[in-house]
């Protein structure tokens, strides 16, 4: 999946070193988008799913992002309104999270990964 997305980014004319914002909720899609961008030599501008309108616009502007991978809406607002006027020449809108899975996902408190180290437990990541 990430290979196909990486190829799409390259075919869209994005060059190595260009910056693309990734504004997606936690889930598989955000990891696929990150990996695809990295495979294509594109710099990921990661934007947290809880970022507000001004923060999203600021991060994309300061980073010099020329593209954005997102859902059609962010925090209930159309993404088109959120990024209106920004110099983004590439936009990819993915289906909403509800279209990805048809079963209840994990709760935020459930453990997702244990990053083990040689001594001690290491880091515990939750959903």
URNORJO-V258182 format. One record per helix or strand of 2 or more residues. SS is the DSSP state (hx for helix, st for strand). FROM is the first residue (numbers start at 1). LEN is the number of residues. Records with the same first field share a line. If there is no record, write none. Layout:
BEGIN
SS: FROM-LEN ; FROM-LEN
END
This chain:
BEGIN
hx: 2-10 ; 28-12 ; 53-11 ; 79-5 ; 97-3
st: 19-5 ; 43-4 ; 67-5 ; 73-2 ; 77-2 ; 90-5 ; 111-5 ; 123-4
END
